[in-house]
Amino acid sequence: MTNDEQTLEDKAHNRTQRPQGKVFRQYIGEDWGERPPGPERMKVADYTPARHKVLSDLFPGERLVIPAGDLKVRSNDTDYRFRAHSAFAHLTGLGGEDEPGAVLVLNPVDDGHEATLYFHPRAPRSSQEFYADARHGEFWVGARLSAEEMQTATGLKVAHIDGMKDAISKDLGEVQISVIPQSDAAVESMVAELRQQNGLTEGAAQADARLAEATSEMRLTKDEWEVAEMQKAIDVTEAGFDEMIRALPRAKDHWRGERVLEGVFHAKAREEGNGLGYETIAAAGNNANTLHWITNDGVVRDGDLILIDAGAEVDSLYTADITRTLPISGTFTDTQREVYDAVLEACEYALEVAQGKVQFKDIHTAAMEIIAKHLEKWGILPVSAEESLRPENQYHRRWMPHGTSHHLGLDVHDCAQAKRELYQDSYLEPGMLFTIEPGLYFRADDLKVPERFRGIGVRIEDDILVTDDGAIRMSESIPRTADDVEQWMASIWANDAT
């Protein structure tokens, strides 16, 4: 075979010197000790059947295909860390970096649906896969679960991924099939092929979109297991903020101090959880006025504020979403405190409104009332606060262009595929979990604001749970008021000095 005739897969083996002989294969498969005990049943396995039932009731008689997704190439033959599609994680309970390429299938049966998890189980040590397969081999990626172990852990019926195509092609034509879109290109292509063969192409895109919408909407309220996982994520995030405060003196001495803080938080999130729920924003000075500042290459100077928006994702893949704006010196200036307290008042009022029977969108409206009030008081608005709040005006949104709240859970912007009437227009219900995160952003080059405010950006964000007794701040233990923030920073620095 010439070099031109080699496939990319063939060329990937050009640098290897893998043994091929029968003697070696026999030798490497011999004399291995007993494997350690397999996993116990996961706690989440008690909750997944109810989640399946919700989906089953929405799609009677339809075959539903929910892929985990697969590894994505970062560069050449190296991949990004795997993170499962959120619908798959929610319906199987599998988190961490588990099971790239796996697929959950809900197959219609007489009384609803039967769930089967298709995955690649562990191969025996006598197989070539054991030592030669960099994707699945135990020598390369560690011991995978056996089929029996996976069934024990998840409580699901399991089968080898190689048999999935034949299984899901059964009875097509009589049975409709839907797949989560933008989840796994290979699985989606397989489903498209089967649809083509069985005359099921009409309305296919709409059916897939409906499945994505349903798996998103069913997460609008969280069960008690999910709430507990969210609290874990918040607790790890709080510890990460402590570490960033501890690292502030070092950040001030570094030419990319923002990145020092980013790295410190990432380390804590990875040590205590799965990693980051989203890219950390560590925005000092005027960088805080770029809403999604994730470059994090700026300096950290005394006298400025630093806006840090960060969330740890725990092993179950639930993520926190917390923002604190800190005075780099440890003390707010009078002007910084003035802006900070205005944003804090918006936070408090939004949570107060969330105690009543209100629609989700009312939280944002409440926060905007406070923001507009302060902008009017400072003489920044060209009209009164009342006039600015009219839908046709919205002058105040120049200084807070984002929304105040979004749902939170497996995704930092969870339930994003949900219909508007079930999201913005819905009434708050127990189990809903969302953020409250107003802000004020006075860019350094904004000539419409007083000079004393220019370059100041403040956001305060907390994670909120609706309970039977009202909305509570799950992140209550992370200091929020200006006085408490100063005391928090001083306490950490004082402890480090002793």
C-alpha positions as CSV (number, residue, x, y, z in Angstrom):
1,M,0.0,0.0,0.0
2,T,1.4,3.4,-1.0
3,N,1.2,6.4,1.3
4,D,-1.5,7.9,-0.8
5,E,-3.6,4.8,-0.5
6,Q,-3.5,4.8,3.3
7,T,-6.6,6.0,5.2
8,L,-6.3,8.5,8.0
9,E,-7.0,5.6,10.4
10,D,-4.1,3.6,8.9
11,K,-1.8,6.6,9.1
12,A,-2.5,7.0,12.8
13,H,-0.8,3.6,13.3
14,N,2.4,4.6,11.4
15,R,4.1,5.7,14.7
16,T,3.2,2.6,16.6
17,Q,5.2,-0.6,17.2
18,R,2.4,-2.8,18.4
19,P,3.1,-6.5,18.9
20,Q,1.0,-8.6,16.5
21,G,2.0,-12.2,17.1
22,K,-0.1,-15.0,18.6
23,V,2.6,-15.7,21.2
24,F,2.3,-12.1,22.6
25,R,-1.5,-12.1,22.5
26,Q,-1.6,-15.3,24.5
27,Y,1.1,-14.1,26.9
28,I,-0.5,-10.8,27.7
29,G,-3.9,-12.5,28.4
30,E,-2.5,-14.8,31.1
31,D,-2.1,-14.6,34.8
32,W,-4.1,-11.6,35.9
33,G,-5.6,-11.3,39.4
34,E,-9.2,-11.0,40.4
35,R,-10.9,-7.8,39.5
36,P,-12.1,-5.6,42.4
37,P,-15.8,-5.6,43.2
38,G,-18.0,-3.7,40.8
39,P,-20.1,-0.6,41.6
40,E,-23.1,-0.5,43.8
41,R,-26.5,0.7,42.6
42,M,-26.4,4.5,42.2
43,K,-28.9,6.5,44.2
44,V,-30.1,8.2,41.1
45,A,-31.3,4.9,39.8
46,D,-34.3,5.2,42.1
47,Y,-35.3,8.4,40.3
48,T,-34.7,7.6,36.6
49,P,-37.9,5.4,36.1
50,A,-40.1,8.3,37.0
51,R,-38.2,10.4,34.4
52,H,-38.7,7.7,31.8
53,K,-42.4,7.7,32.7
54,V,-42.8,11.4,32.0
55,L,-41.3,10.9,28.5
56,S,-43.2,7.7,27.9
57,D,-46.5,9.5,28.5
58,L,-45.6,12.2,26.0
59,F,-44.6,9.8,23.2
60,P,-46.9,6.8,23.4
61,G,-46.0,4.1,20.9
62,E,-42.8,5.9,19.6
63,R,-39.2,4.7,19.8
64,L,-37.0,7.3,21.4
65,V,-33.3,7.4,20.9
66,I,-31.2,9.5,23.4
67,P,-27.5,9.4,22.6
68,A,-24.8,10.3,25.1
69,G,-22.8,11.8,22.3
70,D,-19.2,10.9,21.4
71,L,-15.7,12.1,21.8
72,K,-14.8,15.2,19.8
73,V,-11.4,15.8,18.3
74,R,-9.4,18.6,19.9
75,S,-6.3,18.3,17.6
76,N,-5.2,15.5,15.3
77,D,-5.6,12.3,17.4
78,T,-6.4,13.8,20.7
79,D,-9.9,14.4,22.0
80,Y,-11.6,16.8,24.3
81,R,-12.7,15.4,27.7
82,F,-16.1,13.7,27.2
83,R,-19.2,15.3,28.7
84,A,-22.5,13.5,28.0
85,H,-25.5,15.2,26.4
86,S,-27.7,16.5,29.3
87,A,-30.8,14.6,28.2
88,F,-28.8,11.3,28.3
89,A,-27.3,12.2,31.7
90,H,-30.8,13.0,33.1
91,L,-32.4,9.8,31.9
92,T,-29.6,7.4,32.8
93,G,-28.0,9.1,35.8
94,L,-24.5,8.6,34.2
95,G,-22.2,11.6,34.7
96,G,-18.5,12.3,34.9
97,E,-16.7,11.3,31.7
98,D,-18.6,8.1,31.4
99,E,-19.6,6.2,28.3
100,P,-18.9,8.2,25.2
101,G,-20.9,6.6,22.4
102,A,-23.6,5.1,24.6
103,V,-27.2,5.4,23.7
104,L,-30.4,5.1,25.7
105,V,-33.4,3.7,23.8
106,L,-36.9,3.9,25.1
107,N,-38.8,1.2,23.2
108,P,-42.6,1.1,23.1
109,V,-44.2,-1.8,24.9
110,D,-47.8,-2.6,25.9
111,D,-47.8,-0.5,29.1
112,G,-45.4,2.3,28.1
113,H,-41.7,2.0,27.3
114,E,-38.9,-0.2,28.2
115,A,-35.5,1.4,28.6
116,T,-32.3,-0.2,27.2
117,L,-28.8,1.2,27.6
118,Y,-26.6,0.3,24.7
119,F,-22.9,0.7,25.5
120,H,-19.5,-0.9,24.9
121,P,-18.8,-3.2,27.9
122,R,-15.4,-4.3,29.1
123,A,-13.6,-6.8,26.9
124,P,-11.8,-9.8,28.3
125,R,-8.0,-9.5,28.9
126,S,-7.4,-12.2,26.3
127,S,-8.8,-9.9,23.6
128,Q,-6.7,-7.7,21.4
129,E,-9.0,-4.8,22.5
130,F,-7.5,-5.2,26.0
131,Y,-4.1,-3.9,25.0
132,A,-4.4,-2.5,21.5
133,D,-7.6,-0.4,21.4
134,A,-6.8,3.2,22.4
135,R,-10.5,4.0,22.5
136,H,-11.9,1.2,24.6
137,G,-8.9,-0.9,25.7
138,E,-8.3,-1.4,29.4
139,F,-4.6,-0.7,29.1
140,W,-5.4,2.7,27.5
141,V,-8.5,4.0,29.3
142,G,-8.9,1.8,32.3
143,A,-11.3,-1.0,33.0
144,R,-14.8,-0.4,31.6
145,L,-17.8,-1.8,33.4
146,S,-19.1,-5.2,32.4
147,A,-22.7,-5.5,31.2
148,E,-23.7,-6.9,34.6
149,E,-21.9,-4.1,36.5
150,M,-23.6,-1.4,34.4
151,Q,-27.0,-3.0,35.0
152,T,-26.3,-3.0,38.7
153,A,-25.2,0.6,38.8
154,T,-27.9,2.1,36.7
155,G,-30.8,-0.3,37.2
156,L,-31.3,-0.3,33.5
157,K,-31.5,-3.2,31.0
158,V,-28.2,-3.1,29.0
159,A,-27.0,-4.4,25.7
160,H,-23.9,-4.2,23.5
161,I,-23.8,-1.1,21.3
162,D,-23.1,-3.3,18.3
163,G,-26.6,-4.7,18.4
164,M,-28.4,-1.3,18.6
165,K,-29.0,-0.8,14.9
166,D,-30.8,-4.1,14.4
167,A,-32.8,-3.5,17.6
168,I,-34.0,-0.1,16.7
169,S,-34.8,-1.0,13.1
170,K,-37.4,-3.6,14.3
171,D,-41.0,-2.8,13.3
172,L,-40.1,0.6,11.8
173,G,-43.0,1.7,9.7
174,E,-45.4,0.5,12.3
175,V,-43.4,2.3,15.0
176,Q,-42.2,5.9,14.7
177,I,-38.7,6.8,15.8
178,S,-37.2,10.0,17.1
179,V,-33.6,10.9,18.0
180,I,-32.2,13.9,20.0
181,P,-30.8,16.3,17.4
182,Q,-27.2,17.6,17.6
183,S,-26.2,14.9,20.0
184,D,-24.3,12.2,18.1
185,A,-23.8,12.6,14.3
186,A,-23.2,8.9,13.7
187,V,-26.4,7.8,15.6
188,E,-28.4,10.5,13.9
189,S,-27.2,9.4,10.5
190,M,-28.1,5.8,11.4
191,V,-31.7,6.9,12.3
192,A,-31.9,8.9,9.1
193,E,-30.9,5.9,7.1
194,L,-33.5,3.7,8.8
195,R,-36.2,6.3,8.3
196,Q,-35.3,6.5,4.6
197,Q,-35.6,2.7,4.3
198,N,-39.0,2.6,6.0
199,G,-40.6,5.7,4.5
200,L,-40.5,7.7,7.7
201,T,-38.8,10.9,6.5
202,E,-41.8,13.2,6.5
203,G,-41.9,15.3,9.6
204,A,-38.7,13.7,10.9
205,A,-37.0,17.0,11.8
206,Q,-40.1,18.2,13.7
207,A,-40.3,14.9,15.6
208,D,-36.7,15.2,16.7
209,A,-37.2,18.8,17.8
210,R,-40.2,17.8,19.8
211,L,-38.2,15.1,21.6
212,A,-35.4,17.7,22.4
213,E,-38.0,20.1,23.6
214,A,-39.7,17.5,25.8
215,T,-36.4,16.3,27.4
216,S,-35.6,20.0,28.1
217,E,-39.0,20.8,29.6
218,M,-39.1,17.8,31.9
219,R,-36.1,19.4,33.7
220,L,-38.0,22.6,34.6
221,T,-38.7,21.1,38.0
222,K,-36.0,19.2,39.9
223,D,-36.5,16.2,42.2
224,E,-34.9,15.9,45.6
225,W,-31.9,14.0,44.2
226,E,-31.2,16.8,41.7
227,V,-31.6,19.5,44.4
228,A,-29.0,17.7,46.6
229,E,-26.6,17.5,43.6
230,M,-27.1,21.2,43.0
231,Q,-26.2,22.0,46.6
232,K,-23.0,20.0,46.2
233,A,-22.1,22.1,43.2
234,I,-22.8,25.3,45.1
235,D,-20.7,24.2,48.0
236,V,-17.7,23.3,45.7
237,T,-18.2,26.7,44.0
238,E,-18.1,28.5,47.3
239,A,-14.8,26.7,48.1
240,G,-13.5,27.8,44.7
241,F,-14.3,31.5,45.5
242,D,-12.5,31.1,48.8
243,E,-9.4,29.9,46.9
244,M,-9.6,32.8,44.4
245,I,-9.7,35.3,47.2
246,R,-6.7,33.6,48.8
247,A,-4.9,33.9,45.4
248,L,-5.7,37.6,44.9
249,P,-2.4,38.8,46.2
250,R,-0.5,36.5,43.8
251,A,-2.8,37.6,41.0
252,K,-1.9,41.2,41.6
253,D,1.8,40.4,41.0
254,H,1.1,38.5,37.7
255,W,1.0,40.1,34.3
256,R,-2.2,38.0,33.6
257,G,-3.7,38.1,37.1
258,E,-7.2,37.3,35.8
259,R,-5.9,34.0,34.5
260,V,-4.3,33.2,37.9
261,L,-7.8,33.3,39.4
262,E,-9.3,31.3,36.6
263,G,-6.8,28.6,37.1
264,V,-7.3,28.5,40.9
265,F,-11.0,28.0,40.5
266,H,-10.6,25.4,37.8
267,A,-8.3,23.4,40.0
268,K,-10.8,23.4,42.9
269,A,-13.7,22.4,40.5
270,R,-11.7,19.6,39.1
271,E,-10.4,18.4,42.4
272,E,-13.9,18.3,44.0
273,G,-16.1,17.7,41.0
274,N,-16.1,17.0,37.3
275,G,-14.7,20.4,36.4
276,L,-16.2,23.7,35.2
277,G,-19.9,24.1,34.4
278,Y,-18.9,26.8,32.0
279,E,-15.8,28.9,31.2
280,T,-15.0,31.1,34.2
281,I,-15.3,34.9,33.8
282,A,-12.6,36.7,35.8
283,A,-13.0,40.3,34.7
284,A,-11.0,43.0,36.5
285,G,-11.7,46.7,36.0
286,N,-13.3,47.7,32.7
287,N,-13.2,44.0,31.6
288,A,-16.2,43.5,33.8
289,N,-18.3,45.4,31.3
290,T,-17.8,42.7,28.7
291,L,-20.6,40.3,29.7
292,H,-18.9,37.1,28.6
293,W,-15.3,38.0,29.3
294,I,-13.5,34.6,29.2
295,T,-10.2,35.7,27.7
296,N,-9.1,36.4,31.3
297,D,-5.7,37.9,30.3
298,G,-6.0,41.2,32.1
299,V,-4.1,42.6,35.0
300,V,-5.6,42.8,38.5
301,R,-5.0,46.1,40.2
302,D,-5.7,47.5,43.6
303,G,-8.5,50.1,43.5
304,D,-10.4,48.2,40.8
305,L,-13.3,45.7,41.2
306,I,-13.1,42.2,39.8
307,L,-16.3,40.4,38.6
308,I,-16.0,36.7,38.9
309,D,-18.8,34.5,37.4
310,A,-17.9,30.8,38.1
311,G,-19.6,27.5,38.6
312,A,-18.4,24.1,39.5
313,E,-19.9,21.0,37.8
314,V,-20.0,18.0,40.1
315,D,-19.6,14.4,38.9
316,S,-23.4,14.1,38.3
317,L,-22.9,17.0,35.8
318,Y,-25.1,19.5,37.8
319,T,-23.5,22.9,37.9
320,A,-23.7,26.0,40.1
321,D,-23.7,29.5,38.7
322,I,-22.4,32.2,41.1
323,T,-21.2,35.7,40.5
324,R,-19.5,37.9,43.1
325,T,-17.9,41.3,42.4
326,L,-15.0,41.9,44.8
327,P,-12.9,44.9,45.6
328,I,-9.3,43.9,44.7
329,S,-7.9,45.8,47.6
330,G,-10.4,44.3,50.0
331,T,-12.4,47.5,50.5
332,F,-15.0,49.2,48.2
333,T,-14.6,52.8,47.4
334,D,-17.6,55.0,48.1
335,T,-18.5,55.0,44.4
336,Q,-18.0,51.3,43.9
337,R,-20.2,50.6,47.0
338,E,-22.9,52.9,45.6
339,V,-23.2,50.9,42.4
340,Y,-22.8,47.6,44.3
341,D,-25.6,48.4,46.7
342,A,-27.9,49.3,43.8
343,V,-27.4,45.9,42.2
344,L,-27.8,44.2,45.6
345,E,-31.1,46.0,46.1
346,A,-32.3,44.6,42.7
347,C,-31.3,41.1,43.8
348,E,-33.2,41.4,47.1
349,Y,-36.3,42.8,45.4
350,A,-36.3,40.1,42.7
351,L,-36.2,37.4,45.4
352,E,-38.9,39.1,47.3
353,V,-41.2,39.1,44.3
354,A,-40.3,35.4,43.7
355,Q,-42.1,34.5,47.0
356,G,-45.5,35.1,45.4
357,K,-47.6,33.4,42.7
358,V,-45.8,35.1,39.9
359,Q,-44.6,34.3,36.4
360,F,-40.9,33.6,35.8
361,K,-40.6,36.8,33.7
362,D,-41.8,38.8,36.7
363,I,-38.4,38.3,38.4
364,H,-36.7,40.2,35.7
365,T,-39.3,42.9,35.7
366,A,-38.8,43.4,39.5
367,A,-35.0,43.7,39.2
368,M,-35.4,46.2,36.3
369,E,-37.6,48.5,38.5
370,I,-34.8,48.9,40.9
371,I,-32.1,49.3,38.3
372,A,-34.1,52.0,36.5
373,K,-34.8,53.8,39.8
374,H,-31.1,54.1,40.6
375,L,-30.2,55.2,37.1
376,E,-32.9,57.9,37.3
377,K,-31.6,59.0,40.7
378,W,-28.1,59.4,39.3
379,G,-29.4,61.5,36.4
380,I,-28.3,58.9,33.8
381,L,-31.6,58.1,32.2
382,P,-33.0,60.6,29.5
383,V,-36.5,60.0,30.9
384,S,-38.0,59.0,34.2
385,A,-37.7,55.4,35.5
386,E,-41.4,54.9,34.8
387,E,-41.0,56.0,31.2
388,S,-37.9,53.9,30.7
389,L,-39.6,50.8,31.9
390,R,-42.3,51.0,29.2
391,P,-41.8,48.1,26.7
392,E,-41.3,50.6,23.8
393,N,-38.5,52.5,25.6
394,Q,-36.1,50.4,27.8
395,Y,-33.4,53.0,28.1
396,H,-32.1,51.4,31.2
397,R,-31.2,48.2,29.4
398,R,-28.2,50.0,27.9
399,W,-26.6,49.4,31.3
400,M,-28.0,45.9,31.9
401,P,-28.6,44.2,28.5
402,H,-28.9,40.6,29.8
403,G,-31.8,38.8,31.5
404,T,-32.0,38.6,35.3
405,S,-32.8,34.9,35.5
406,H,-32.4,31.6,33.8
407,H,-33.1,28.0,34.8
408,L,-30.1,26.0,36.1
409,G,-29.3,22.3,36.5
410,L,-27.5,20.0,34.2
411,D,-26.8,22.9,31.9
412,V,-25.8,26.3,33.1
413,H,-28.7,27.6,31.0
414,D,-30.9,24.6,31.6
415,C,-34.1,23.8,29.9
416,A,-33.2,26.1,27.0
417,Q,-35.3,24.2,24.5
418,A,-38.5,24.6,26.5
419,K,-41.4,26.5,25.0
420,R,-41.8,30.1,26.1
421,E,-45.2,29.4,27.8
422,L,-43.4,26.8,30.0
423,Y,-40.4,29.0,30.7
424,Q,-40.8,32.8,30.7
425,D,-44.5,32.7,30.9
426,S,-44.8,29.9,33.4
427,Y,-45.7,30.4,37.1
428,L,-43.1,29.5,39.6
429,E,-43.6,26.0,41.0
430,P,-41.8,24.0,43.7
431,G,-38.7,22.3,42.3
432,M,-37.8,25.1,39.9
433,L,-34.2,26.2,40.2
434,F,-32.9,29.3,38.7
435,T,-30.5,32.3,39.0
436,I,-31.1,35.9,40.0
437,E,-28.3,38.0,38.5
438,P,-28.9,41.7,37.9
439,G,-26.0,43.9,37.1
440,L,-24.9,47.4,36.1
441,Y,-22.2,47.9,33.5
442,F,-20.7,51.3,33.0
443,R,-18.1,51.0,30.3
444,A,-15.0,53.2,30.4
445,D,-15.9,54.8,27.1
446,D,-19.6,55.4,27.9
447,L,-20.1,59.2,27.7
448,K,-23.7,58.9,28.9
449,V,-22.7,58.1,32.5
450,P,-20.9,60.3,35.0
451,E,-17.1,60.0,34.9
452,R,-16.9,58.7,38.4
453,F,-18.9,55.6,37.3
454,R,-17.0,54.8,34.1
455,G,-15.1,51.5,34.1
456,I,-17.2,50.0,37.0
457,G,-19.1,46.8,36.3
458,V,-21.0,44.9,39.0
459,R,-23.0,41.7,38.9
460,I,-24.3,39.7,41.8
461,E,-25.7,36.2,41.1
462,D,-27.2,33.5,43.3
463,D,-28.9,30.2,42.8
464,I,-32.6,30.1,43.8
465,L,-34.9,27.1,44.6
466,V,-38.6,27.3,44.8
467,T,-39.9,25.3,47.7
468,D,-43.4,24.7,49.1
469,D,-42.7,27.5,51.5
470,G,-41.3,30.0,49.0
471,A,-38.2,30.8,47.1
472,I,-34.9,30.3,48.9
473,R,-31.3,31.3,48.1
474,M,-29.3,28.0,48.0
475,S,-26.1,30.0,47.9
476,E,-27.0,31.9,51.0
477,S,-23.6,31.0,52.7
478,I,-21.6,32.9,50.1
479,P,-21.3,36.5,51.4
480,R,-23.2,39.1,49.4
481,T,-23.5,42.5,51.1
482,A,-20.6,44.9,50.6
483,D,-19.8,44.7,54.4
484,D,-19.9,40.9,54.3
485,V,-17.7,40.7,51.2
486,E,-15.1,42.9,52.8
487,Q,-15.2,40.8,56.0
488,W,-15.0,37.6,54.0
489,M,-11.9,38.7,52.1
490,A,-10.2,40.1,55.3
491,S,-10.9,36.9,57.2
492,I,-9.3,34.7,54.5
493,W,-6.2,36.9,54.2
494,A,-5.9,37.1,58.0
495,N,-6.0,33.3,58.3
496,D,-3.4,33.0,55.6
497,A,-1.1,35.4,57.4
498,T,-1.1,33.4,60.7
